[in-house]
Amino acid sequence: MLKTSDEKYLKAIYSISLTENKSKATISELAYYLDLKPPTVLERLKILQEEKLITYKKTNGILLTKSGHKEALNVIRKHRIWETFLHKVCKFGWNEVHELAEQLQNVNSEKLIDRIYTLSGEPQFDPHGDPIPDKTGKIPLRQRRPLLKSIEGCRCTILGVDEDSTDFLNYLTDLKIGLNDKLIVEKVFAFDGSVKVRYKQNEQAVLSSKVAEKILVTCTRVGCGCKS
């Protein structure tokens, strides 16, 4: 059974490699992600390497082994199932569930995870639109792109976000923008790339390019003309 600290490291390594679109992470990236000092991270990596969960060389970076990759996906599965249960069953906002799930994912009971997964409706995606790996590690896929790549007149549906920080999710919540909402892109401003959208019939907002880049959508019309 993995220690809580080991779970955090494996999840962080996997997340970094996914975000940076590469298979490896560096000490500095991992230390920044976990908000720890590099020497502290290095000591833990030595233990993970002894447990054959990672390989690490200064010149090659940190790489998950096959067993490490499996364990990382298991941690992510538990975390996202907890997030979904907290959101769908306990009615917490999508801006509240991450920190709670961080605490609850440390409960190592497969029977409990299976039960809350069933109670949540056996979802494939969490409240932020991120895929939930199945027990074999298979990850459900669907096409998503940044709202920033939309053209004027585009009609699209929000399928997720590329950032789950509390500040960002609070911002979208204040605007009454959430997962599965349908947007109409009314204007794309050439000056700064900001995007004016209409949603929920009467709601309107002008989103900065930074925000529009982090909202992931899919077009609802075939041949819309938006960039992939």
C-alpha positions, 0 to 999 in steps of 0.5 A: 500500500502506497504512503500518502506522500508517495501518492502525491509524488506519483500524481504530480509526476504524471500531471506534469508530464501530461501538462508539458506534453512529455513523458518526464519531469524535472526536479525543479518542476516537481518541487515547484508543483509540490511547493517543496525544496529540491533537496526534499524532493530528491530524497523522496525520489530515491525512495520511489526509485528503490520501490521501482515506481520511478527511474531518475537520472539527472540528465534524463529527468524523472520517469514513471515505471510501468507500475508507477504509471499504474499507481499514478492513474489509480490515485487520479481515479480515486481523486476524480471519483471523490470530486464527482461524488462531492459535486453530484451527491453532496452538492459541493460546487466545482470550485470546492471539491478539489481540496476535499478530494485531496484529503479523501483520496488517501482512504485506501478502500477499493470497496468504498471507491466502487460504492461512491463511483456507483452512487455518482452514476459511474461517470467518465468525467469529473466536475472539471471535465477531466477523464476518470481512468477505469480500473484497468487504467484506460482513459476515456477520450473526447475532442476538446479545444480552447475557447480562444480558438473560436471564430465569431458566431461559433456555438459550443459546449463547455467540456472542461477547464485547463485549470482547477485553481480555486480562484479561476473556478470562483471567477467562472462561478461568479460569471455563472459559467459552468461545465456543459453550458452552451456558449455563443461567441459573439465577438473576438477582439483583435486587439487583445484576443478577448472573447465576448460570449452569450450564454443561458439566454440573457447572460453575457461576458467578455473573457480575456484571452487568458481565461478563454485559453483555459476553457475547453469546448467543442463546437455544436455545429459540424464544419463550424470553422474553428481551429482545432 
